[in-house]
Amino acid sequence: MITYQLREDIPKKVVSDRCDVSSDVLERHYDRRTDREKMEQRRDFIEDL
């Protein structure tokens, strides 16, 4: 569920609050996106600016 929300471009802060988990724990244990997925999301975000 956490990875799904992150893949759907829901901000980490929102996911962190919603799931009651710190950003560090979220990143370390729950975020199953690949580095490539993260890179592509960042690129898409920047292109939309």
PDBQT receptor file of N, H, CA, C and O in Angstrom, charges set to zero:
ATOM      1  N   MET A   1       0.814  -1.192   0.000  1.00  0.00    +0.000 N 
ATOM      2  CA  MET A   1       0.000   0.000   0.000  1.00  0.00    +0.000 C 
ATOM      3  C   MET A   1       0.864   1.264   0.000  1.00  0.00    +0.000 C 
ATOM      4  O   MET A   1       0.551   2.217  -0.714  1.00  0.00    +0.000 OA
ATOM      5  N   ILE A   2       1.920   1.290   0.769  1.00  0.00    +0.000 N 
ATOM      6  H   ILE A   2       2.175   0.516   1.349  1.00  0.00    +0.000 HD
ATOM      7  CA  ILE A   2       2.780   2.469   0.819  1.00  0.00    +0.000 C 
ATOM      8  C   ILE A   2       3.460   2.685  -0.520  1.00  0.00    +0.000 C 
ATOM      9  O   ILE A   2       3.459   3.798  -1.046  1.00  0.00    +0.000 OA
ATOM     10  N   THR A   3       4.039   1.633  -1.073  1.00  0.00    +0.000 N 
ATOM     11  H   THR A   3       4.040   0.729  -0.646  1.00  0.00    +0.000 HD
ATOM     12  CA  THR A   3       4.716   1.767  -2.362  1.00  0.00    +0.000 C 
ATOM     13  C   THR A   3       3.719   2.168  -3.442  1.00  0.00    +0.000 C 
ATOM     14  O   THR A   3       4.037   2.983  -4.308  1.00  0.00    +0.000 OA
ATOM     15  N   TYR A   4       2.536   1.611  -3.397  1.00  0.00    +0.000 N 
ATOM     16  H   TYR A   4       2.278   0.949  -2.694  1.00  0.00    +0.000 HD
ATOM     17  CA  TYR A   4       1.506   1.966  -4.374  1.00  0.00    +0.000 C 
ATOM     18  C   TYR A   4       1.216   3.472  -4.318  1.00  0.00    +0.000 C 
ATOM     19  O   TYR A   4       1.150   4.133  -5.354  1.00  0.00    +0.000 OA
ATOM     20  N   GLN A   5       1.047   3.999  -3.123  1.00  0.00    +0.000 N 
ATOM     21  H   GLN A   5       1.100   3.462  -2.281  1.00  0.00    +0.000 HD
ATOM     22  CA  GLN A   5       0.757   5.424  -2.978  1.00  0.00    +0.000 C 
ATOM     23  C   GLN A   5       1.914   6.273  -3.501  1.00  0.00    +0.000 C 
ATOM     24  O   GLN A   5       1.692   7.293  -4.154  1.00  0.00    +0.000 OA
ATOM     25  N   LEU A   6       3.129   5.859  -3.220  1.00  0.00    +0.000 N 
ATOM     26  H   LEU A   6       3.310   5.031  -2.689  1.00  0.00    +0.000 HD
ATOM     27  CA  LEU A   6       4.284   6.606  -3.712  1.00  0.00    +0.000 C 
ATOM     28  C   LEU A   6       4.366   6.537  -5.238  1.00  0.00    +0.000 C 
ATOM     29  O   LEU A   6       4.706   7.524  -5.891  1.00  0.00    +0.000 OA
ATOM     30  N   ARG A   7       4.058   5.386  -5.795  1.00  0.00    +0.000 N 
ATOM     31  H   ARG A   7       3.782   4.584  -5.265  1.00  0.00    +0.000 HD
ATOM     32  CA  ARG A   7       4.060   5.247  -7.256  1.00  0.00    +0.000 C 
ATOM     33  C   ARG A   7       2.976   6.097  -7.901  1.00  0.00    +0.000 C 
ATOM     34  O   ARG A   7       3.101   6.488  -9.062  1.00  0.00    +0.000 OA
ATOM     35  N   GLU A   8       1.923   6.381  -7.161  1.00  0.00    +0.000 N 
ATOM     36  H   GLU A   8       1.822   6.063  -6.219  1.00  0.00    +0.000 HD
ATOM     37  CA  GLU A   8       0.845   7.223  -7.666  1.00  0.00    +0.000 C 
ATOM     38  C   GLU A   8       1.120   8.713  -7.431  1.00  0.00    +0.000 C 
ATOM     39  O   GLU A   8       0.224   9.547  -7.562  1.00  0.00    +0.000 OA
ATOM     40  N   ASP A   9       2.343   9.028  -7.092  1.00  0.00    +0.000 N 
ATOM     41  H   ASP A   9       3.071   8.351  -6.986  1.00  0.00    +0.000 HD
ATOM     42  CA  ASP A   9       2.794  10.416  -6.905  1.00  0.00    +0.000 C 
ATOM     43  C   ASP A   9       2.170  11.134  -5.722  1.00  0.00    +0.000 C 
ATOM     44  O   ASP A   9       2.099  12.363  -5.707  1.00  0.00    +0.000 OA
ATOM     45  N   ILE A  10       1.721  10.384  -4.742  1.00  0.00    +0.000 N 
ATOM     46  H   ILE A  10       1.779   9.385  -4.754  1.00  0.00    +0.000 HD
ATOM     47  CA  ILE A  10       1.275  11.011  -3.504  1.00  0.00    +0.000 C 
ATOM     48  C   ILE A  10       2.547  11.406  -2.751  1.00  0.00    +0.000 C 
ATOM     49  O   ILE A  10       3.434  10.571  -2.572  1.00  0.00    +0.000 OA
ATOM     50  N   PRO A  11       2.650  12.646  -2.311  1.00  0.00    +0.000 N 
ATOM     51  CA  PRO A  11       3.876  13.101  -1.647  1.00  0.00    +0.000 C 
ATOM     52  C   PRO A  11       4.245  12.244  -0.426  1.00  0.00    +0.000 C 
ATOM     53  O   PRO A  11       3.380  11.769   0.309  1.00  0.00    +0.000 OA
ATOM     54  N   LYS A  12       5.546  12.067  -0.240  1.00  0.00    +0.000 N 
ATOM     55  H   LYS A  12       6.249  12.454  -0.837  1.00  0.00    +0.000 HD
ATOM     56  CA  LYS A  12       6.040  11.255   0.878  1.00  0.00    +0.000 C 
ATOM     57  C   LYS A  12       5.499  11.737   2.209  1.00  0.00    +0.000 C 
ATOM     58  O   LYS A  12       5.154  10.922   3.065  1.00  0.00    +0.000 OA
ATOM     59  N   LYS A  13       5.419  13.026   2.399  1.00  0.00    +0.000 N 
ATOM     60  H   LYS A  13       5.699  13.688   1.704  1.00  0.00    +0.000 HD
ATOM     61  CA  LYS A  13       4.926  13.582   3.661  1.00  0.00    +0.000 C 
ATOM     62  C   LYS A  13       3.492  13.137   3.919  1.00  0.00    +0.000 C 
ATOM     63  O   LYS A  13       3.145  12.791   5.049  1.00  0.00    +0.000 OA
ATOM     64  N   VAL A  14       2.672  13.142   2.902  1.00  0.00    +0.000 N 
ATOM     65  H   VAL A  14       2.954  13.423   1.985  1.00  0.00    +0.000 HD
ATOM     66  CA  VAL A  14       1.281  12.735   3.039  1.00  0.00    +0.000 C 
ATOM     67  C   VAL A  14       1.201  11.240   3.369  1.00  0.00    +0.000 C 
ATOM     68  O   VAL A  14       0.457  10.833   4.260  1.00  0.00    +0.000 OA
ATOM     69  N   VAL A  15       1.972  10.435   2.644  1.00  0.00    +0.000 N 
ATOM     70  H   VAL A  15       2.577  10.766   1.920  1.00  0.00    +0.000 HD
ATOM     71  CA  VAL A  15       1.993   8.991   2.899  1.00  0.00    +0.000 C 
ATOM     72  C   VAL A  15       2.504   8.717   4.309  1.00  0.00    +0.000 C 
ATOM     73  O   VAL A  15       1.954   7.881   5.026  1.00  0.00    +0.000 OA
ATOM     74  N   SER A  16       3.540   9.416   4.693  1.00  0.00    +0.000 N 
ATOM     75  H   SER A  16       3.986  10.095   4.111  1.00  0.00    +0.000 HD
ATOM     76  CA  SER A  16       4.121   9.245   6.022  1.00  0.00    +0.000 C 
ATOM     77  C   SER A  16       3.087   9.546   7.106  1.00  0.00    +0.000 C 
ATOM     78  O   SER A  16       2.935   8.769   8.049  1.00  0.00    +0.000 OA
ATOM     79  N   ASP A  17       2.389  10.644   6.980  1.00  0.00    +0.000 N 
ATOM     80  H   ASP A  17       2.512  11.275   6.214  1.00  0.00    +0.000 HD
ATOM     81  CA  ASP A  17       1.362  11.019   7.956  1.00  0.00    +0.000 C 
ATOM     82  C   ASP A  17       0.202  10.030   7.942  1.00  0.00    +0.000 C 
ATOM     83  O   ASP A  17      -0.273   9.602   8.993  1.00  0.00    +0.000 OA
ATOM     84  N   ARG A  18      -0.244   9.678   6.757  1.00  0.00    +0.000 N 
ATOM     85  H   ARG A  18       0.142  10.026   5.903  1.00  0.00    +0.000 HD
ATOM     86  CA  ARG A  18      -1.396   8.789   6.620  1.00  0.00    +0.000 C 
ATOM     87  C   ARG A  18      -1.127   7.404   7.209  1.00  0.00    +0.000 C 
ATOM     88  O   ARG A  18      -2.018   6.782   7.788  1.00  0.00    +0.000 OA
ATOM     89  N   CYS A  19       0.111   6.930   7.054  1.00  0.00    +0.000 N 
ATOM     90  H   CYS A  19       0.834   7.436   6.583  1.00  0.00    +0.000 HD
ATOM     91  CA  CYS A  19       0.469   5.585   7.523  1.00  0.00    +0.000 C 
ATOM     92  C   CYS A  19       1.121   5.600   8.905  1.00  0.00    +0.000 C 
ATOM     93  O   CYS A  19       1.514   4.560   9.433  1.00  0.00    +0.000 OA
ATOM     94  N   ASP A  20       1.226   6.787   9.473  1.00  0.00    +0.000 N 
ATOM     95  H   ASP A  20       0.906   7.632   9.044  1.00  0.00    +0.000 HD
ATOM     96  CA  ASP A  20       1.799   6.942  10.811  1.00  0.00    +0.000 C 
ATOM     97  C   ASP A  20       3.187   6.306  10.914  1.00  0.00    +0.000 C 
ATOM     98  O   ASP A  20       3.447   5.472  11.782  1.00  0.00    +0.000 OA
ATOM     99  N   VAL A  21       4.059   6.721  10.013  1.00  0.00    +0.000 N 
ATOM    100  H   VAL A  21       3.848   7.398   9.309  1.00  0.00    +0.000 HD
ATOM    101  CA  VAL A  21       5.435   6.224   9.977  1.00  0.00    +0.000 C 
ATOM    102  C   VAL A  21       6.331   7.407   9.606  1.00  0.00    +0.000 C 
ATOM    103  O   VAL A  21       5.957   8.246   8.787  1.00  0.00    +0.000 OA
ATOM    104  N   SER A  22       7.506   7.465  10.213  1.00  0.00    +0.000 N 
ATOM    105  H   SER A  22       7.809   6.783  10.879  1.00  0.00    +0.000 HD
ATOM    106  CA  SER A  22       8.402   8.577   9.912  1.00  0.00    +0.000 C 
ATOM    107  C   SER A  22       8.922   8.464   8.480  1.00  0.00    +0.000 C 
ATOM    108  O   SER A  22       8.917   7.384   7.889  1.00  0.00    +0.000 OA
ATOM    109  N   SER A  23       9.359   9.568   7.945  1.00  0.00    +0.000 N 
ATOM    110  H   SER A  23       9.363  10.445   8.426  1.00  0.00    +0.000 HD
ATOM    111  CA  SER A  23       9.904   9.577   6.587  1.00  0.00    +0.000 C 
ATOM    112  C   SER A  23      11.119   8.673   6.469  1.00  0.00    +0.000 C 
ATOM    113  O   SER A  23      11.298   7.997   5.456  1.00  0.00    +0.000 OA
ATOM    114  N   ASP A  24      11.954   8.657   7.499  1.00  0.00    +0.000 N 
ATOM    115  H   ASP A  24      11.809   9.206   8.322  1.00  0.00    +0.000 HD
ATOM    116  CA  ASP A  24      13.140   7.792   7.482  1.00  0.00    +0.000 C 
ATOM    117  C   ASP A  24      12.759   6.319   7.433  1.00  0.00    +0.000 C 
ATOM    118  O   ASP A  24      13.323   5.554   6.650  1.00  0.00    +0.000 OA
ATOM    119  N   VAL A  25      11.810   5.924   8.263  1.00  0.00    +0.000 N 
ATOM    120  H   VAL A  25      11.352   6.545   8.899  1.00  0.00    +0.000 HD
ATOM    121  CA  VAL A  25      11.371   4.525   8.284  1.00  0.00    +0.000 C 
ATOM    122  C   VAL A  25      10.679   4.183   6.967  1.00  0.00    +0.000 C 
ATOM    123  O   VAL A  25      10.879   3.096   6.425  1.00  0.00    +0.000 OA
ATOM    124  N   LEU A  26       9.882   5.089   6.462  1.00  0.00    +0.000 N 
ATOM    125  H   LEU A  26       9.720   5.972   6.903  1.00  0.00    +0.000 HD
ATOM    126  CA  LEU A  26       9.223   4.880   5.188  1.00  0.00    +0.000 C 
ATOM    127  C   LEU A  26      10.263   4.599   4.105  1.00  0.00    +0.000 C 
ATOM    128  O   LEU A  26      10.149   3.624   3.363  1.00  0.00    +0.000 OA
ATOM    129  N   GLU A  27      11.249   5.439   4.022  1.00  0.00    +0.000 N 
ATOM    130  H   GLU A  27      11.341   6.232   4.625  1.00  0.00    +0.000 HD
ATOM    131  CA  GLU A  27      12.308   5.294   3.007  1.00  0.00    +0.000 C 
ATOM    132  C   GLU A  27      13.091   3.993   3.191  1.00  0.00    +0.000 C 
ATOM    133  O   GLU A  27      13.364   3.284   2.223  1.00  0.00    +0.000 OA
ATOM    134  N   ARG A  28      13.437   3.696   4.401  1.00  0.00    +0.000 N 
ATOM    135  H   ARG A  28      13.215   4.273   5.188  1.00  0.00    +0.000 HD
ATOM    136  CA  ARG A  28      14.303   2.545   4.685  1.00  0.00    +0.000 C 
ATOM    137  C   ARG A  28      13.594   1.201   4.550  1.00  0.00    +0.000 C 
ATOM    138  O   ARG A  28      14.196   0.236   4.077  1.00  0.00    +0.000 OA
ATOM    139  N   HIS A  29      12.326   1.121   4.956  1.00  0.00    +0.000 N 
ATOM    140  H   HIS A  29      11.837   1.905   5.340  1.00  0.00    +0.000 HD
ATOM    141  CA  HIS A  29      11.677  -0.185   5.059  1.00  0.00    +0.000 C 
ATOM    142  C   HIS A  29      10.479  -0.414   4.135  1.00  0.00    +0.000 C 
ATOM    143  O   HIS A  29      10.167  -1.559   3.806  1.00  0.00    +0.000 OA
ATOM    144  N   TYR A  30       9.816   0.640   3.719  1.00  0.00    +0.000 N 
ATOM    145  H   TYR A  30      10.069   1.569   3.986  1.00  0.00    +0.000 HD
ATOM    146  CA  TYR A  30       8.553   0.448   3.018  1.00  0.00    +0.000 C 
ATOM    147  C   TYR A  30       8.550   0.879   1.561  1.00  0.00    +0.000 C 
ATOM    148  O   TYR A  30       7.721   0.404   0.784  1.00  0.00    +0.000 OA
ATOM    149  N   ASP A  31       9.443   1.752   1.179  1.00  0.00    +0.000 N 
ATOM    150  H   ASP A  31      10.116   2.138   1.810  1.00  0.00    +0.000 HD
ATOM    151  CA  ASP A  31       9.459   2.252  -0.195  1.00  0.00    +0.000 C 
ATOM    152  C   ASP A  31      10.154   1.231  -1.092  1.00  0.00    +0.000 C 
ATOM    153  O   ASP A  31      11.380   1.120  -1.081  1.00  0.00    +0.000 OA
ATOM    154  N   ARG A  32       9.372   0.491  -1.865  1.00  0.00    +0.000 N 
ATOM    155  H   ARG A  32       8.376   0.581  -1.874  1.00  0.00    +0.000 HD
ATOM    156  CA  ARG A  32       9.905  -0.577  -2.712  1.00  0.00    +0.000 C 
ATOM    157  C   ARG A  32      10.119  -0.132  -4.157  1.00  0.00    +0.000 C 
ATOM    158  O   ARG A  32      10.394  -0.955  -5.030  1.00  0.00    +0.000 OA
ATOM    159  N   ARG A  33       9.992   1.165  -4.404  1.00  0.00    +0.000 N 
ATOM    160  H   ARG A  33       9.768   1.833  -3.695  1.00  0.00    +0.000 HD
ATOM    161  CA  ARG A  33      10.255   1.638  -5.758  1.00  0.00    +0.000 C 
ATOM    162  C   ARG A  33      11.737   1.460  -6.077  1.00  0.00    +0.000 C 
ATOM    163  O   ARG A  33      12.596   1.571  -5.202  1.00  0.00    +0.000 OA
ATOM    164  N   THR A  34      12.010   1.187  -7.324  1.00  0.00    +0.000 N 
ATOM    165  H   THR A  34      11.312   1.097  -8.035  1.00  0.00    +0.000 HD
ATOM    166  CA  THR A  34      13.398   1.070  -7.759  1.00  0.00    +0.000 C 
ATOM    167  C   THR A  34      13.986   2.470  -7.901  1.00  0.00    +0.000 C 
ATOM    168  O   THR A  34      13.257   3.461  -7.953  1.00  0.00    +0.000 OA
ATOM    169  N   ASP A  35      15.309   2.535  -7.962  1.00  0.00    +0.000 N 
ATOM    170  H   ASP A  35      15.901   1.730  -7.919  1.00  0.00    +0.000 HD
ATOM    171  CA  ASP A  35      15.955   3.833  -8.194  1.00  0.00    +0.000 C 
ATOM    172  C   ASP A  35      15.493   4.423  -9.520  1.00  0.00    +0.000 C 
ATOM    173  O   ASP A  35      15.335   5.637  -9.647  1.00  0.00    +0.000 OA
ATOM    174  N   ARG A  36      15.282   3.575 -10.487  1.00  0.00    +0.000 N 
ATOM    175  H   ARG A  36      15.411   2.589 -10.384  1.00  0.00    +0.000 HD
ATOM    176  CA  ARG A  36      14.810   4.031 -11.806  1.00  0.00    +0.000 C 
ATOM    177  C   ARG A  36      13.412   4.648 -11.698  1.00  0.00    +0.000 C 
ATOM    178  O   ARG A  36      13.151   5.701 -12.279  1.00  0.00    +0.000 OA
ATOM    179  N   GLU A  37      12.525   3.997 -10.961  1.00  0.00    +0.000 N 
ATOM    180  H   GLU A  37      12.737   3.142 -10.489  1.00  0.00    +0.000 HD
ATOM    181  CA  GLU A  37      11.176   4.544 -10.774  1.00  0.00    +0.000 C 
ATOM    182  C   GLU A  37      11.231   5.912 -10.104  1.00  0.00    +0.000 C 
ATOM    183  O   GLU A  37      10.532   6.840 -10.512  1.00  0.00    +0.000 OA
ATOM    184  N   LYS A  38      12.056   6.030  -9.087  1.00  0.00    +0.000 N 
ATOM    185  H   LYS A  38      12.624   5.277  -8.756  1.00  0.00    +0.000 HD
ATOM    186  CA  LYS A  38      12.195   7.312  -8.387  1.00  0.00    +0.000 C 
ATOM    187  C   LYS A  38      12.719   8.389  -9.327  1.00  0.00    +0.000 C 
ATOM    188  O   LYS A  38      12.232   9.519  -9.323  1.00  0.00    +0.000 OA
ATOM    189  N   MET A  39      13.713   8.030 -10.129  1.00  0.00    +0.000 N 
ATOM    190  H   MET A  39      14.109   7.112 -10.132  1.00  0.00    +0.000 HD
ATOM    191  CA  MET A  39      14.292   8.977 -11.083  1.00  0.00    +0.000 C 
ATOM    192  C   MET A  39      13.231   9.441 -12.083  1.00  0.00    +0.000 C 
ATOM    193  O   MET A  39      13.121  10.635 -12.364  1.00  0.00    +0.000 OA
ATOM    194  N   GLU A  40      12.460   8.509 -12.614  1.00  0.00    +0.000 N 
ATOM    195  H   GLU A  40      12.549   7.540 -12.386  1.00  0.00    +0.000 HD
ATOM    196  CA  GLU A  40      11.442   8.861 -13.594  1.00  0.00    +0.000 C 
ATOM    197  C   GLU A  40      10.355   9.746 -12.990  1.00  0.00    +0.000 C 
ATOM    198  O   GLU A  40       9.861  10.661 -13.650  1.00  0.00    +0.000 OA
ATOM    199  N   GLN A  41       9.986   9.481 -11.752  1.00  0.00    +0.000 N 
ATOM    200  H   GLN A  41      10.387   8.738 -11.217  1.00  0.00    +0.000 HD
ATOM    201  CA  GLN A  41       8.991  10.331 -11.091  1.00  0.00    +0.000 C 
ATOM    202  C   GLN A  41       9.525  11.744 -10.896  1.00  0.00    +0.000 C 
ATOM    203  O   GLN A  41       8.808  12.719 -11.120  1.00  0.00    +0.000 OA
ATOM    204  N   ARG A  42      10.783  11.855 -10.479  1.00  0.00    +0.000 N 
ATOM    205  H   ARG A  42      11.366  11.064 -10.297  1.00  0.00    +0.000 HD
ATOM    206  CA  ARG A  42      11.379  13.183 -10.320  1.00  0.00    +0.000 C 
ATOM    207  C   ARG A  42      11.406  13.921 -11.662  1.00  0.00    +0.000 C 
ATOM    208  O   ARG A  42      11.063  15.101 -11.738  1.00  0.00    +0.000 OA
ATOM    209  N   ARG A  43      11.814  13.219 -12.708  1.00  0.00    +0.000 N 
ATOM    210  H   ARG A  43      12.093  12.261 -12.646  1.00  0.00    +0.000 HD
ATOM    211  CA  ARG A  43      11.903  13.830 -14.031  1.00  0.00    +0.000 C 
ATOM    212  C   ARG A  43      10.520  14.297 -14.496  1.00  0.00    +0.000 C 
ATOM    213  O   ARG A  43      10.377  15.414 -14.994  1.00  0.00    +0.000 OA
ATOM    214  N   ASP A  44       9.509  13.450 -14.334  1.00  0.00    +0.000 N 
ATOM    215  H   ASP A  44       9.625  12.543 -13.930  1.00  0.00    +0.000 HD
ATOM    216  CA  ASP A  44       8.153  13.831 -14.729  1.00  0.00    +0.000 C 
ATOM    217  C   ASP A  44       7.676  15.052 -13.954  1.00  0.00    +0.000 C 
ATOM    218  O   ASP A  44       7.028  15.939 -14.511  1.00  0.00    +0.000 OA
ATOM    219  N   PHE A  45       7.998  15.090 -12.679  1.00  0.00    +0.000 N 
ATOM    220  H   PHE A  45       8.524  14.370 -12.226  1.00  0.00    +0.000 HD
ATOM    221  CA  PHE A  45       7.612  16.233 -11.852  1.00  0.00    +0.000 C 
ATOM    222  C   PHE A  45       8.265  17.516 -12.355  1.00  0.00    +0.000 C 
ATOM    223  O   PHE A  45       7.603  18.546 -12.489  1.00  0.00    +0.000 OA
ATOM    224  N   ILE A  46       9.546  17.452 -12.629  1.00  0.00    +0.000 N 
ATOM    225  H   ILE A  46      10.084  16.616 -12.521  1.00  0.00    +0.000 HD
ATOM    226  CA  ILE A  46      10.280  18.633 -13.078  1.00  0.00    +0.000 C 
ATOM    227  C   ILE A  46       9.785  19.102 -14.451  1.00  0.00    +0.000 C 
ATOM    228  O   ILE A  46       9.670  20.302 -14.698  1.00  0.00    +0.000 OA
ATOM    229  N   GLU A  47       9.500  18.163 -15.323  1.00  0.00    +0.000 N 
ATOM    230  H   GLU A  47       9.593  17.188 -15.123  1.00  0.00    +0.000 HD
ATOM    231  CA  GLU A  47       8.992  18.524 -16.655  1.00  0.00    +0.000 C 
ATOM    232  C   GLU A  47       7.648  19.231 -16.587  1.00  0.00    +0.000 C 
ATOM    233  O   GLU A  47       7.328  20.050 -17.448  1.00  0.00    +0.000 OA
ATOM    234  N   ASP A  48       6.862  18.914 -15.563  1.00  0.00    +0.000 N 
ATOM    235  H   ASP A  48       7.122  18.248 -14.863  1.00  0.00    +0.000 HD
ATOM    236  CA  ASP A  48       5.551  19.536 -15.406  1.00  0.00    +0.000 C 
ATOM    237  C   ASP A  48       5.607  20.948 -14.826  1.00  0.00    +0.000 C 
ATOM    238  O   ASP A  48       4.602  21.658 -14.827  1.00  0.00    +0.000 OA
ATOM    239  N   LEU A  49       6.752  21.349 -14.342  1.00  0.00    +0.000 N 
ATOM    240  H   LEU A  49       7.569  20.772 -14.341  1.00  0.00    +0.000 HD
ATOM    241  CA  LEU A  49       6.864  22.690 -13.739  1.00  0.00    +0.000 C 
ATOM    242  C   LEU A  49       6.822  23.778 -14.761  1.00  0.00    +0.000 C 
ATOM    243  O   LEU A  49       6.904  24.955 -14.413  1.00  0.00    +0.000 OA
TER     244      LEU A  49
